[in-house]
Amino acid sequence: MCYVSSTGMLAVPAEIEDSDYTSNIDVLLNNSVKLYCSAGGLPRPSVSWYLDESALVPVDNGTDGVYVLDDGWTLLIEGAQLIHAGRYLCRAVNVAGDDRKLFNLTVLGQSPVCCCIRAD
């Protein structure tokens, strides 16, 4: 479906590839994973990411191993930890509409447990 904006420009709503189903992704503890938000539309949509309904700040230098890359189209998690597990949402928006895609990320493995053994 196409729209003509108030300025007379053609606009096509933002649409994310495979947005009709949730992607379930598993990553091993300390490994890296990329989530892709392949979106189209006219004008090109802006993409933002959320973790458990909290917005992720678009940074390319990483916060706690999480990087938003390629103008928001890719979310990279390096050295995945249990705190990275959760429900990620990719949202694409332009003047003609928006679309969303869900990712359930599971981090497999256990954090090391440190024990102190007292020698008598």
N, CA, C and O atoms as a GROMACS GRO file, in nm:
protein
  480
    1MET      N    1   0.084  -0.116   0.000
    1MET     CA    2   0.000   0.000   0.000
    1MET      C    3   0.089   0.124   0.000
    1MET      O    4   0.189   0.128   0.072
    2CYS      N    5   0.054   0.222  -0.080
    2CYS     CA    6   0.131   0.345  -0.090
    2CYS      C    7   0.048   0.462  -0.042
    2CYS      O    8  -0.075   0.460  -0.046
    3TYR      N    9   0.116   0.564   0.003
    3TYR     CA   10   0.053   0.686   0.048
    3TYR      C   11   0.124   0.803  -0.017
    3TYR      O   12   0.240   0.792  -0.057
    4VAL      N   13   0.053   0.914  -0.028
    4VAL     CA   14   0.115   1.038  -0.072
    4VAL      C   15   0.114   1.130   0.048
    4VAL      O   16   0.008   1.159   0.104
    5SER      N   17   0.231   1.177   0.086
    5SER     CA   18   0.243   1.263   0.204
    5SER      C   19   0.188   1.402   0.175
    5SER      O   20   0.154   1.434   0.061
    6SER      N   21   0.179   1.483   0.278
    6SER     CA   22   0.127   1.619   0.263
    6SER      C   23   0.215   1.704   0.172
    6SER      O   24   0.170   1.805   0.120
    7THR      N   25   0.341   1.663   0.154
    7THR     CA   26   0.432   1.735   0.064
    7THR      C   27   0.424   1.682  -0.079
    7THR      O   28   0.496   1.729  -0.167
    8GLY      N   29   0.338   1.583  -0.101
    8GLY     CA   30   0.321   1.528  -0.234
    8GLY      C   31   0.418   1.416  -0.267
    8GLY      O   32   0.422   1.370  -0.382
    9MET      N   33   0.496   1.372  -0.170
    9MET     CA   34   0.591   1.264  -0.195
    9MET      C   35   0.526   1.129  -0.170
    9MET      O   36   0.442   1.114  -0.081
   10LEU      N   37   0.566   1.033  -0.249
   10LEU     CA   38   0.518   0.896  -0.233
   10LEU      C   39   0.577   0.837  -0.106
   10LEU      O   40   0.696   0.855  -0.078
   11ALA      N   41   0.495   0.765  -0.029
   11ALA     CA   42   0.543   0.702   0.094
   11ALA      C   43   0.489   0.560   0.101
   11ALA      O   44   0.372   0.535   0.073
   12VAL      N   45   0.576   0.466   0.139
   12VAL     CA   46   0.540   0.325   0.157
   12VAL      C   47   0.568   0.292   0.303
   12VAL      O   48   0.677   0.318   0.353
   13PRO      N   49   0.468   0.233   0.374
   13PRO     CA   50   0.487   0.205   0.517
   13PRO      C   51   0.608   0.116   0.544
   13PRO      O   52   0.646   0.032   0.462
   14ALA      N   53   0.668   0.138   0.659
   14ALA     CA   54   0.779   0.054   0.704
   14ALA      C   55   0.731  -0.089   0.718
   14ALA      O   56   0.622  -0.114   0.769
   15GLU      N   57   0.814  -0.183   0.673
   15GLU     CA   58   0.780  -0.324   0.684
   15GLU      C   59   0.907  -0.403   0.713
   15GLU      O   60   1.008  -0.387   0.644
   16ILE      N   61   0.900  -0.488   0.815
   16ILE     CA   62   1.015  -0.570   0.854
   16ILE      C   63   0.995  -0.711   0.801
   16ILE      O   64   0.888  -0.770   0.816
   17GLU      N   65   1.100  -0.764   0.740
   17GLU     CA   66   1.097  -0.901   0.688
   17GLU      C   67   1.067  -1.000   0.802
   17GLU      O   68   1.128  -0.993   0.908
   18ASP      N   69   0.974  -1.090   0.779
   18ASP     CA   70   0.937  -1.195   0.874
   18ASP      C   71   0.884  -1.140   1.007
   18ASP      O   72   0.903  -1.202   1.111
   19SER      N   73   0.818  -1.026   1.004
   19SER     CA   74   0.767  -0.967   1.128
   19SER      C   75   0.645  -1.040   1.183
   19SER      O   76   0.602  -1.014   1.295
   20ASP      N   77   0.589  -1.130   1.104
   20ASP     CA   78   0.467  -1.200   1.148
   20ASP      C   79   0.496  -1.314   1.245
   20ASP      O   80   0.402  -1.377   1.295
   21TYR      N   81   0.621  -1.343   1.273
   21TYR     CA   82   0.651  -1.446   1.373
   21TYR      C   83   0.770  -1.404   1.460
   21TYR      O   84   0.854  -1.324   1.419
   22THR      N   85   0.773  -1.461   1.579
   22THR     CA   86   0.881  -1.433   1.674
   22THR      C   87   0.999  -1.525   1.645
   22THR      O   88   0.981  -1.645   1.625
   23SER      N   89   1.118  -1.469   1.644
   23SER     CA   90   1.239  -1.550   1.625
   23SER      C   91   1.291  -1.592   1.762
   23SER      O   92   1.317  -1.507   1.848
   24ASN      N   93   1.308  -1.721   1.782
   24ASN     CA   94   1.366  -1.774   1.905
   24ASN      C   95   1.512  -1.805   1.878
   24ASN      O   96   1.543  -1.888   1.792
   25ILE      N   97   1.600  -1.739   1.950
   25ILE     CA   98   1.743  -1.750   1.924
   25ILE      C   99   1.814  -1.794   2.051
   25ILE      O  100   1.791  -1.739   2.159
   26ASP      N  101   1.901  -1.894   2.036
   26ASP     CA  102   1.984  -1.942   2.147
   26ASP      C  103   2.129  -1.905   2.119
   26ASP      O  104   2.176  -1.915   2.006
   27VAL      N  105   2.198  -1.863   2.223
   27VAL     CA  106   2.341  -1.835   2.212
   27VAL      C  107   2.409  -1.895   2.334
   27VAL      O  108   2.355  -1.891   2.444
   28LEU      N  109   2.528  -1.950   2.314
   28LEU     CA  110   2.605  -2.003   2.426
   28LEU      C  111   2.668  -1.890   2.506
   28LEU      O  112   2.708  -1.788   2.451
   29LEU      N  113   2.675  -1.910   2.634
   29LEU     CA  114   2.738  -1.814   2.725
   29LEU      C  115   2.876  -1.776   2.672
   29LEU      O  116   2.952  -1.862   2.629
   30ASN      N  117   2.907  -1.649   2.674
   30ASN     CA  118   3.034  -1.591   2.627
   30ASN      C  119   3.051  -1.588   2.477
   30ASN      O  120   3.156  -1.546   2.429
   31ASN      N  121   2.951  -1.632   2.400
   31ASN     CA  122   2.958  -1.624   2.254
   31ASN      C  123   2.887  -1.498   2.208
   31ASN      O  124   2.820  -1.430   2.286
   32SER      N  125   2.902  -1.467   2.079
   32SER     CA  126   2.837  -1.348   2.021
   32SER      C  127   2.719  -1.388   1.936
   32SER      O  128   2.713  -1.499   1.883
   33VAL      N  129   2.625  -1.295   1.923
   33VAL     CA  130   2.507  -1.319   1.840
   33VAL      C  131   2.465  -1.187   1.777
   33VAL      O  132   2.480  -1.080   1.837
   34LYS      N  133   2.411  -1.195   1.655
   34LYS     CA  134   2.358  -1.077   1.586
   34LYS      C  135   2.209  -1.097   1.562
   34LYS      O  136   2.166  -1.204   1.519
   35LEU      N  137   2.132  -0.993   1.589
   35LEU     CA  138   1.990  -0.991   1.556
   35LEU      C  139   1.974  -0.891   1.442
   35LEU      O  140   2.023  -0.779   1.450
   36TYR      N  141   1.904  -0.934   1.337
   36TYR     CA  142   1.888  -0.850   1.219
   36TYR      C  143   1.746  -0.800   1.206
   36TYR      O  144   1.650  -0.875   1.225
   37CYS      N  145   1.733  -0.672   1.175
   37CYS     CA  146   1.603  -0.611   1.153
   37CYS      C  147   1.602  -0.559   1.010
   37CYS      O  148   1.635  -0.443   0.984
   38SER      N  149   1.565  -0.645   0.917
   38SER     CA  150   1.567  -0.611   0.776
   38SER      C  151   1.436  -0.542   0.740
   38SER      O  152   1.333  -0.607   0.722
   39ALA      N  153   1.441  -0.409   0.731
   39ALA     CA  154   1.320  -0.330   0.710
   39ALA      C  155   1.325  -0.257   0.576
   39ALA      O  156   1.432  -0.220   0.528
   40GLY      N  157   1.208  -0.238   0.519
   40GLY     CA  158   1.195  -0.162   0.396
   40GLY      C  159   1.086  -0.058   0.412
   40GLY      O  160   1.014  -0.058   0.511
   41GLY      N  161   1.075   0.028   0.315
   41GLY     CA  162   0.974   0.133   0.316
   41GLY      C  163   1.029   0.257   0.247
   41GLY      O  164   1.148   0.265   0.217
   42LEU      N  165   0.941   0.352   0.222
   42LEU     CA  166   0.980   0.476   0.156
   42LEU      C  167   0.912   0.591   0.226
   42LEU      O  168   0.789   0.595   0.227
   43PRO      N  169   0.981   0.683   0.284
   43PRO     CA  170   1.127   0.687   0.294
   43PRO      C  171   1.181   0.574   0.381
   43PRO      O  172   1.107   0.507   0.452
   44ARG      N  173   1.312   0.554   0.372
   44ARG     CA  174   1.375   0.447   0.449
   44ARG      C  175   1.342   0.464   0.597
   44ARG      O  176   1.361   0.572   0.653
   45PRO      N  177   1.292   0.358   0.661
   45PRO     CA  178   1.252   0.371   0.801
   45PRO      C  179   1.372   0.381   0.897
   45PRO      O  180   1.481   0.331   0.868
   46SER      N  181   1.348   0.446   1.009
   46SER     CA  182   1.446   0.444   1.117
   46SER      C  183   1.414   0.323   1.203
   46SER      O  184   1.298   0.285   1.218
   47VAL      N  185   1.518   0.262   1.260
   47VAL     CA  186   1.501   0.139   1.336
   47VAL      C  187   1.550   0.162   1.479
   47VAL      O  188   1.655   0.221   1.501
   48SER      N  189   1.472   0.114   1.575
   48SER     CA  190   1.513   0.122   1.714
   48SER      C  191   1.492  -0.014   1.780
   48SER      O  192   1.411  -0.094   1.734
   49TRP      N  193   1.566  -0.039   1.887
   49TRP     CA  194   1.565  -0.167   1.957
   49TRP      C  195   1.522  -0.148   2.102
   49TRP      O  196   1.551  -0.046   2.165
   50TYR      N  197   1.454  -0.250   2.154
   50TYR     CA  198   1.407  -0.251   2.292
   50TYR      C  199   1.438  -0.387   2.353
   50TYR      O  200   1.434  -0.489   2.285
   51LEU      N  201   1.470  -0.386   2.481
   51LEU     CA  202   1.489  -0.509   2.557
   51LEU      C  203   1.390  -0.508   2.671
   51LEU      O  204   1.393  -0.420   2.757
   52ASP      N  205   1.300  -0.606   2.671
   52ASP     CA  206   1.196  -0.615   2.774
   52ASP      C  207   1.128  -0.480   2.793
   52ASP      O  208   1.107  -0.434   2.906
   53GLU      N  209   1.094  -0.415   2.681
   53GLU     CA  210   1.018  -0.290   2.672
   53GLU      C  211   1.097  -0.164   2.712
   53GLU      O  212   1.040  -0.056   2.718
   54SER      N  213   1.228  -0.178   2.738
   54SER     CA  214   1.312  -0.061   2.765
   54SER      C  215   1.396  -0.032   2.641
   54SER      O  216   1.457  -0.123   2.584
   55ALA      N  217   1.399   0.093   2.599
   55ALA     CA  218   1.473   0.130   2.479
   55ALA      C  219   1.622   0.109   2.499
   55ALA      O  220   1.677   0.140   2.605
   56LEU      N  221   1.687   0.056   2.395
   56LEU     CA  222   1.833   0.044   2.394
   56LEU      C  223   1.887   0.167   2.323
   56LEU      O  224   1.841   0.203   2.215
   57VAL      N  225   1.985   0.230   2.383
   57VAL     CA  226   2.044   0.350   2.325
   57VAL      C  227   2.127   0.310   2.204
   57VAL      O  228   2.210   0.219   2.213
   58PRO      N  229   2.107   0.378   2.089
   58PRO     CA  230   2.184   0.343   1.969
   58PRO      C  231   2.329   0.390   1.979
   58PRO      O  232   2.359   0.506   1.950
   59VAL      N  233   2.416   0.301   2.018
   59VAL     CA  234   2.558   0.333   2.028
   59VAL      C  235   2.636   0.235   1.943
   59VAL      O  236   2.594   0.122   1.922
   60ASP      N  237   2.750   0.280   1.894
   60ASP     CA  238   2.834   0.188   1.818
   60ASP      C  239   2.960   0.150   1.894
   60ASP      O  240   3.045   0.078   1.842
   61ASN      N  241   2.972   0.201   2.018
   61ASN     CA  242   3.090   0.163   2.098
   61ASN      C  243   3.055   0.059   2.203
   61ASN      O  244   3.143   0.014   2.277
   62GLY      N  245   2.928   0.020   2.212
   62GLY     CA  246   2.886  -0.090   2.298
   62GLY      C  247   2.870  -0.051   2.444
   62GLY      O  248   2.952   0.021   2.500
   63THR      N  249   2.766  -0.100   2.504
   63THR     CA  250   2.740  -0.086   2.646
   63THR      C  251   2.713  -0.225   2.697
   63THR      O  252   2.617  -0.290   2.654
   64ASP      N  253   2.796  -0.273   2.788
   64ASP     CA  254   2.782  -0.410   2.839
   64ASP      C  255   2.782  -0.513   2.727
   64ASP      O  256   2.712  -0.614   2.735
   65GLY      N  257   2.860  -0.488   2.622
   65GLY     CA  258   2.872  -0.583   2.512
   65GLY      C  259   2.760  -0.576   2.410
   65GLY      O  260   2.753  -0.663   2.323
   66VAL      N  261   2.672  -0.475   2.418
   66VAL     CA  262   2.560  -0.462   2.323
   66VAL      C  263   2.589  -0.344   2.230
   66VAL      O  264   2.615  -0.233   2.276
   67TYR      N  265   2.584  -0.371   2.100
   67TYR     CA  266   2.613  -0.270   1.998
   67TYR      C  267   2.495  -0.261   1.901
   67TYR      O  268   2.442  -0.362   1.858
   68VAL      N  269   2.456  -0.138   1.868
   68VAL     CA  270   2.358  -0.114   1.763
   68VAL      C  271   2.436  -0.068   1.641
   68VAL      O  272   2.502   0.035   1.644
   69LEU      N  273   2.429  -0.145   1.533
   69LEU     CA  274   2.510  -0.121   1.414
   69LEU      C  275   2.423  -0.096   1.291
   69LEU      O  276   2.302  -0.113   1.295
   70ASP      N  277   2.486  -0.055   1.183
   70ASP     CA  278   2.421  -0.040   1.052
   70ASP      C  279   2.296   0.046   1.059
   70ASP      O  280   2.190   0.007   1.009
   71ASP      N  281   2.307   0.164   1.121
   71ASP     CA  282   2.193   0.256   1.137
   71ASP      C  283   2.076   0.190   1.209
   71ASP      O  284   1.961   0.224   1.184
   72GLY      N  285   2.106   0.098   1.298
   72GLY     CA  286   2.001   0.033   1.378
   72GLY      C  287   1.954  -0.100   1.324
   72GLY      O  288   1.876  -0.169   1.390
   73TRP      N  289   1.997  -0.138   1.207
   73TRP     CA  290   1.946  -0.258   1.142
   73TRP      C  291   2.001  -0.386   1.204
   73TRP      O  292   1.943  -0.493   1.184
   74THR      N  293   2.110  -0.377   1.278
   74THR     CA  294   2.173  -0.495   1.340
   74THR      C  295   2.200  -0.468   1.487
   74THR      O  296   2.252  -0.362   1.524
   75LEU      N  297   2.166  -0.564   1.570
   75LEU     CA  298   2.199  -0.559   1.711
   75LEU      C  299   2.301  -0.669   1.737
   75LEU      O  300   2.273  -0.786   1.712
   76LEU      N  301   2.420  -0.632   1.786
   76LEU     CA  302   2.527  -0.726   1.814
   76LEU      C  303   2.545  -0.737   1.964
   76LEU      O  304   2.559  -0.637   2.034
   77ILE      N  305   2.545  -0.860   2.013
   77ILE     CA  306   2.575  -0.886   2.153
   77ILE      C  307   2.702  -0.968   2.156
   77ILE      O  308   2.705  -1.082   2.109
   78GLU      N  309   2.808  -0.909   2.211
   78GLU     CA  310   2.937  -0.979   2.220
   78GLU      C  311   2.954  -1.034   2.360
   78GLU      O  312   2.923  -0.967   2.459
   79GLY      N  313   3.004  -1.157   2.368
   79GLY     CA  314   3.029  -1.219   2.498
   79GLY      C  315   2.902  -1.231   2.579
   79GLY      O  316   2.896  -1.187   2.694
   80ALA      N  317   2.799  -1.291   2.520
   80ALA     CA  318   2.666  -1.299   2.583
   80ALA      C  319   2.672  -1.352   2.726
   80ALA      O  320   2.739  -1.451   2.756
   81GLN      N  321   2.601  -1.283   2.813
   81GLN     CA  322   2.590  -1.322   2.954
   81GLN      C  323   2.442  -1.346   2.984
   81GLN      O  324   2.355  -1.312   2.904
   82LEU      N  325   2.415  -1.404   3.098
   82LEU     CA  326   2.277  -1.433   3.135
   82LEU      C  327   2.192  -1.307   3.140
   82LEU      O  328   2.071  -1.314   3.115
   83ILE      N  329   2.250  -1.193   3.172
   83ILE     CA  330   2.174  -1.068   3.176
   83ILE      C  331   2.127  -1.023   3.038
   83ILE      O  332   2.037  -0.940   3.028
   84HIS      N  333   2.186  -1.077   2.931
   84HIS     CA  334   2.145  -1.041   2.795
   84HIS      C  335   2.020  -1.116   2.749
   84HIS      O  336   1.959  -1.077   2.650
   85ALA      N  337   1.983  -1.221   2.819
   85ALA     CA  338   1.864  -1.297   2.780
   85ALA      C  339   1.740  -1.210   2.796
   85ALA      O  340   1.732  -1.127   2.887
   86GLY      N  341   1.645  -1.231   2.708
   86GLY     CA  342   1.520  -1.156   2.720
   86GLY      C  343   1.448  -1.143   2.588
   86GLY      O  344   1.481  -1.210   2.490
   87ARG      N  345   1.350  -1.056   2.588
   87ARG     CA  346   1.265  -1.033   2.472
   87ARG      C  347   1.307  -0.902   2.406
   87ARG      O  348   1.286  -0.794   2.461
   88TYR      N  349   1.366  -0.914   2.288
   88TYR     CA  350   1.410  -0.797   2.212
   88TYR      C  351   1.305  -0.762   2.108
   88TYR      O  352   1.245  -0.850   2.047
   89LEU      N  353   1.284  -0.633   2.090
   89LEU     CA  354   1.189  -0.584   1.991
   89LEU      C  355   1.262  -0.489   1.898
   89LEU      O  356   1.332  -0.398   1.942
   90CYS      N  357   1.244  -0.512   1.769
   90CYS     CA  358   1.295  -0.423   1.667
   90CYS      C  359   1.174  -0.347   1.613
   90CYS      O  360   1.072  -0.408   1.580
   91ARG      N  361   1.184  -0.214   1.605
   91ARG     CA  362   1.072  -0.134   1.555
   91ARG      C  363   1.122  -0.044   1.443
   91ARG      O  364   1.219   0.031   1.460
   92ALA      N  365   1.057  -0.053   1.329
   92ALA     CA  366   1.090   0.031   1.214
   92ALA      C  367   0.976   0.131   1.193
   92ALA      O  368   0.859   0.094   1.195
   93VAL      N  369   1.013   0.258   1.172
   93VAL     CA  370   0.914   0.365   1.161
   93VAL      C  371   0.949   0.459   1.046
   93VAL      O  372   1.065   0.496   1.028
   94ASN      N  373   0.847   0.497   0.968
   94ASN     CA  374   0.860   0.608   0.874
   94ASN      C  375   0.727   0.684   0.872
   94ASN      O  376   0.636   0.650   0.948
   95VAL      N  377   0.716   0.785   0.788
   95VAL     CA  378   0.596   0.870   0.789
   95VAL      C  379   0.469   0.796   0.752
   95VAL      O  380   0.359   0.841   0.785
   96ALA      N  381   0.481   0.683   0.684
   96ALA     CA  382   0.364   0.609   0.639
   96ALA      C  383   0.320   0.499   0.735
   96ALA      O  384   0.212   0.443   0.719
   97GLY      N  385   0.402   0.466   0.834
   97GLY     CA  386   0.362   0.362   0.929
   97GLY      C  387   0.481   0.299   0.999
   97GLY      O  388   0.595   0.342   0.984
   98ASP      N  389   0.451   0.195   1.076
   98ASP     CA  390   0.557   0.126   1.149
   98ASP      C  391   0.531  -0.024   1.151
   98ASP      O  392   0.422  -0.070   1.119
   99ASP      N  393   0.635  -0.099   1.187
   99ASP     CA  394   0.627  -0.244   1.196
   99ASP      C  395   0.720  -0.287   1.310
   99ASP      O  396   0.811  -0.214   1.348
  100ARG      N  397   0.695  -0.407   1.362
  100ARG     CA  398   0.773  -0.458   1.474
  100ARG      C  399   0.806  -0.605   1.452
  100ARG      O  400   0.732  -0.678   1.385
  101LYS      N  401   0.917  -0.647   1.510
  101LYS     CA  402   0.955  -0.787   1.509
  101LYS      C  403   1.012  -0.822   1.646
  101LYS      O  404   1.091  -0.747   1.703
  102LEU      N  405   0.970  -0.938   1.698
  102LEU     CA  406   1.015  -0.986   1.828
  102LEU      C  407   1.122  -1.094   1.815
  102LEU      O  408   1.118  -1.177   1.724
  103PHE      N  409   1.217  -1.091   1.908
  103PHE     CA  410   1.321  -1.192   1.919
  103PHE      C  411   1.326  -1.236   2.065
  103PHE      O  412   1.339  -1.152   2.154
  104ASN      N  413   1.315  -1.364   2.090
  104ASN     CA  414   1.336  -1.418   2.224
  104ASN      C  415   1.478  -1.474   2.228
  104ASN      O  416   1.509  -1.571   2.159
  105LEU      N  417   1.564  -1.412   2.309
  105LEU     CA  418   1.702  -1.455   2.317
  105LEU      C  419   1.725  -1.532   2.447
  105LEU      O  420   1.696  -1.483   2.556
  106THR      N  421   1.776  -1.653   2.432
  106THR     CA  422   1.811  -1.738   2.546
  106THR      C  423   1.961  -1.756   2.547
  106THR      O  424   2.021  -1.793   2.446
  107VAL      N  425   2.022  -1.732   2.661
  107VAL     CA  426   2.166  -1.753   2.678
  107VAL      C  427   2.183  -1.886   2.749
  107VAL      O  428   2.137  -1.904   2.862
  108LEU      N  429   2.250  -1.980   2.682
  108LEU     CA  430   2.266  -2.116   2.734
  108LEU      C  431   2.398  -2.130   2.808
  108LEU      O  432   2.502  -2.089   2.759
  109GLY      N  433   2.392  -2.187   2.926
  109GLY     CA  434   2.512  -2.208   3.005
  109GLY      C  435   2.493  -2.150   3.144
  109GLY      O  436   2.390  -2.090   3.174
  110GLN      N  437   2.592  -2.169   3.225
  110GLN     CA  438   2.586  -2.119   3.361
  110GLN      C  439   2.705  -2.029   3.387
  110GLN      O  440   2.814  -2.050   3.335
  111SER      N  441   2.682  -1.929   3.467
  111SER     CA  442   2.792  -1.844   3.510
  111SER      C  443   2.878  -1.924   3.606
  111SER      O  444   2.827  -2.004   3.684
  112PRO      N  445   3.008  -1.903   3.602
  112PRO     CA  446   3.094  -1.978   3.694
  112PRO      C  447   3.062  -1.943   3.839
  112PRO      O  448   3.032  -1.828   3.871
  113VAL      N  449   3.069  -2.042   3.923
  113VAL     CA  450   3.046  -2.023   4.066
  113VAL      C  451   3.181  -2.031   4.134
  113VAL      O  452   3.256  -2.126   4.114
  114CYS      N  453   3.210  -1.934   4.213
  114CYS     CA  454   3.337  -1.932   4.285
  114CYS      C  455   3.315  -1.979   4.428
  114CYS      O  456   3.224  -1.934   4.497
  115CYS      N  457   3.396  -2.064   4.468
  115CYS     CA  458   3.388  -2.116   4.605
  115CYS      C  459   3.522  -2.098   4.674
  115CYS      O  460   3.628  -2.107   4.612
  116CYS      N  461   3.514  -2.073   4.796
  116CYS     CA  462   3.637  -2.067   4.875
  116CYS      C  463   3.640  -2.189   4.967
  116CYS      O  464   3.546  -2.216   5.042
  117ILE      N  465   3.748  -2.261   4.960
  117ILE     CA  466   3.765  -2.378   5.045
  117ILE      C  467   3.869  -2.345   5.148
  117ILE      O  468   3.982  -2.307   5.117
  118ARG      N  469   3.828  -2.360   5.268
  118ARG     CA  470   3.918  -2.327   5.378
  118ARG      C  471   4.001  -2.448   5.416
  118ARG      O  472   3.948  -2.556   5.445
  119ALA      N  473   4.128  -2.429   5.416
  119ALA     CA  474   4.217  -2.539   5.455
  119ALA      C  475   4.243  -2.529   5.605
  119ALA      O  476   4.281  -2.423   5.655
  120ASP      N  477   4.223  -2.636   5.674
  120ASP     CA  478   4.248  -2.640   5.819
  120ASP      C  479   4.382  -2.701   5.849
  120ASP      O  480   4.419  -2.712   5.965
   0.00000   0.00000   0.00000
